[in-house]
């Protein structure tokens, strides 16, 4: 790639970034293509649906939308699941095997991904593309409150998934990584539907507000107790695990408010269930509050889950169970899958295990204190695509 080509790429990236300040969701696909067309490129922006089953193209005026690409069994799905470049198709005069060309394409993809995260809130177009059916009011409420499903830093990756995505009621999660400390939360409010969603939202908001104000784990739990008691005339409670992980030392401090015990995984094996730090569910005052501690080793995994995961049953009553959950997690870890793909496959395994529609929400959150695991969630910069890049018209 010569200097003139590098300059064209720079001007293209700058144009996308500068003009995106005024874009609506409907502008993204056509405006990106207008910018990269001068490089001899054309893009197709695919978004995964909430089921994490297929990739759907952002609409572009004058272009017929392609059929959704399944995550399992398509080239686009493989790139999504593995977080890696698979293949580039470009005009014949472009050297798609040039590592600098590949790197510039990945920079463009990364930039568009960041822009989508900010532009999504300006309209409904991006949400509409990702939905295959209407979302319940409870799911709509919680989806607006939860952080991104995956977040990575140089030492940690946190990934979560909720099912059924269009009918989730009382389940939720939260995290915040500030300096050397990662705060983690998984919630399961009693009941189903909007009232359970409201209880989850109240508890989550109370914990988050207390945490941002500098409150520790005990303060956060008591803040949730007070908020739930104040807002609901009947007894309305939520089970939860509140935890903080110190990224310099591996010290984990946690409180378990009537929730299934998190699993500590090391080398693909279950080390133990973290059964300490017990108190009553949030919303029920418990003065005998205890904060438990555990020391993690580098590359350890923490798996948090709600009871809708392990209690999923077949028509014959066979529970999904902790053993099956650990075994599947181990298989996916040995396959080298990124954390989001591991959880996607686990969530689908839970859904497939059940006889008929789910009777309870099922939420998973995987926390990996591992630089290699974090790097496995971002593109491998500068590496050639797995498949031979090819030229096209």
C-alpha positions, 0 to 999 in steps of 0.5 A: 500500500503506497502513500497515496492509498494510505491518504485515501483511507485516512480521508475516508475514515475521517469523513465517516467519523466527521459526518456521523455526528448528524446521522440517524440509524437509516443513514449508516449503511448508505453513508458508509458505502458512499464514503468507501465507494471511492476506495473501490469497496462496498460494505454490508453491515450485519447486526445479530438479532436478540436471539443471537441466532442470525445476522440481519443487514441494515437497510439501504435505500434502493437495495434489496435486503439479503436473507438473514445469515445464520450464526451457525453455518454461514461465513458471516456467522463464523466471523461474528462468533470467532471475532475475526476476519474471514474473507474480503471481496473487493474490486480486482485492482485491490490487493486484499491479501495485503496486511495493511489493507486488511488492517484498514478494513478492520479499522473501518469495521471497528469505527462503524461498530463504535458509531452504531453504539452511539447512533442506536439511541437516536431512533428505532431503526437499528433496534428494529433490524435486530428484532424478529418479534415484538418485545414485552414491556418488561423486556423493553424496560430492562433492555434499556437499563442493562449495559452492553452484553460484552465488555473487555479491558486489557485484563478482564472480559465480562459477557452476559446473555438473557433468554427468552430475550423478548419475554424476560421479566425479572432477570438482570445484570450489571457491571462496572470496571473502574481502575483496578476494580470490577463490580459485578451483579446478577439479579433475579426478581421474583415473578414474571412479567412487568411487575418482576421487571419493575422490581429488577429495575428498582433493585438494579438502579438502587445498587448502581446509584449507591455504587457510583456514590462510593458505597461498598457491597453491604451498602449496595445490598441495603440500598436495594432492600430499602428501595424495594420496600419503599416502592412495593406495598406487597413483599417484592424481593430479588435474589442476587450476587453482588461482587467486586474483583480486584484486578491487581490481586485477584481478590474477590469479595461477594455477597449472595442474597439467596441466589444460586452460587457462582461457579469458579472454573480453572483450567476448564474444571470446576474448582468450587461453588462459591457458597459463602457470603449468604444473606436473605434476598434483596428486599428482606432486611438482613442485619447479619450481612456477611461479605465473603472473600475468595482469591482467584488465580490468573485466567480463572473464570467466574460463571454466574447464572439464575435458576432458570438455567439449571432448572430448565427441564425436558418433557421427562423432567431431566434438569439441565443442572450444574454438571451439564453447565460446567461440562459445556463451558469446558468444551467451549473453552477447550475449543478456544471460543470467545466468551460471548460465543461460549455464552451464546452456545450455552444459552441455546443449549438451555433453550434446546433442552426445554420442552416447550416455551421457557417457564423462567428467565435464564441469565448467564454472566461469564467473567474471565480474569485473563488477558488472553481471554480479553484479547480473544474478544477483539479482532486480531489486528493485522492478521490475514483473513482465515480464508483466501481473500478474493477479488470481485467485481 
